[in-house]
Amino acid sequence: MYLDKTKKEEIFAEFGKDSKNTGSAESQIALFTFRIKHLTEHVKEHHKDFVTTRALTKLVGKRRALLNYLKKNDIERYRAIIKALGLRK
């Protein structure tokens, strides 16, 4: 599987306060970004896989909602996660 327990813990440790901090917006955004990158590569190869395309669209929407939440409530955390993941500029 492309996303096993150790990879999740690595993502949470890097973007959260520690590897047990799985619920913070930053760690969830980082996890969604990892999954989006993986699914994007899959859809590039298998362009008729509409189920994966729909799942990808839903993940992008979830990530966008979390980013909007951060932008509204804590602009510094928003800027930090955008810079860390390289999502813009």
Rosetta blueprint (number, residue, H / E / L):
1 M L
2 Y L
3 L L
4 D L
5 K H
6 T H
7 K H
8 K H
9 E H
10 E H
11 I H
12 F H
13 A H
14 E H
15 F H
16 G L
17 K L
18 D L
19 S L
20 K L
21 N L
22 T L
23 G L
24 S L
25 A H
26 E H
27 S H
28 Q H
29 I H
30 A H
31 L H
32 F H
33 T H
34 F H
35 R H
36 I H
37 K H
38 H H
39 L H
40 T H
41 E H
42 H H
43 V H
44 K H
45 E H
46 H L
47 H L
48 K L
49 D L
50 F H
51 V H
52 T H
53 T H
54 R H
55 A H
56 L H
57 T H
58 K H
59 L H
60 V H
61 G H
62 K H
63 R H
64 R H
65 A H
66 L H
67 L H
68 N H
69 Y H
70 L H
71 K H
72 K H
73 N H
74 D L
75 I H
76 E H
77 R H
78 Y H
79 R H
80 A H
81 I H
82 I H
83 K H
84 A H
85 L H
86 G L
87 L L
88 R L
89 K L
